Amino acid sequence: MRLDKFLKVSRLIKRRTLAKEVCAGGGVEVNRRPAKASTEVKPGDVLTLKIGNHWQTVEILATPEHIAADQARDTYRLLAEGKTEGESG
């Protein structure tokens, strides 16, 4: 599954166009490598998202084409999250 689509389906990012913009801006890494929106992801991959001064690292558990909003959290496991050093708020 494409990275931008996974980000939308998993509800990590609300809209696919926003997911593409975050990827283009260097805000997403897959397995510690910068990733484009078209990067293929699969269960077991580790994503790091950096949006503003917030970051989070998740492991992909499933890549369904469609999923109910209340089950979207089941597609990934949160490994770590925080704020970028030097930022407040």
Buried (B, 14 or more C-beta within 10 A) or exposed (E): BBBBBBBBBBBBBEEBEBBBBBBEEEBBBBEEEEBBBEBEBEEEBBBBBBBEEEBBBBEBEBBBEEBEEEEBBEBBEEEEEEEEEEEEE
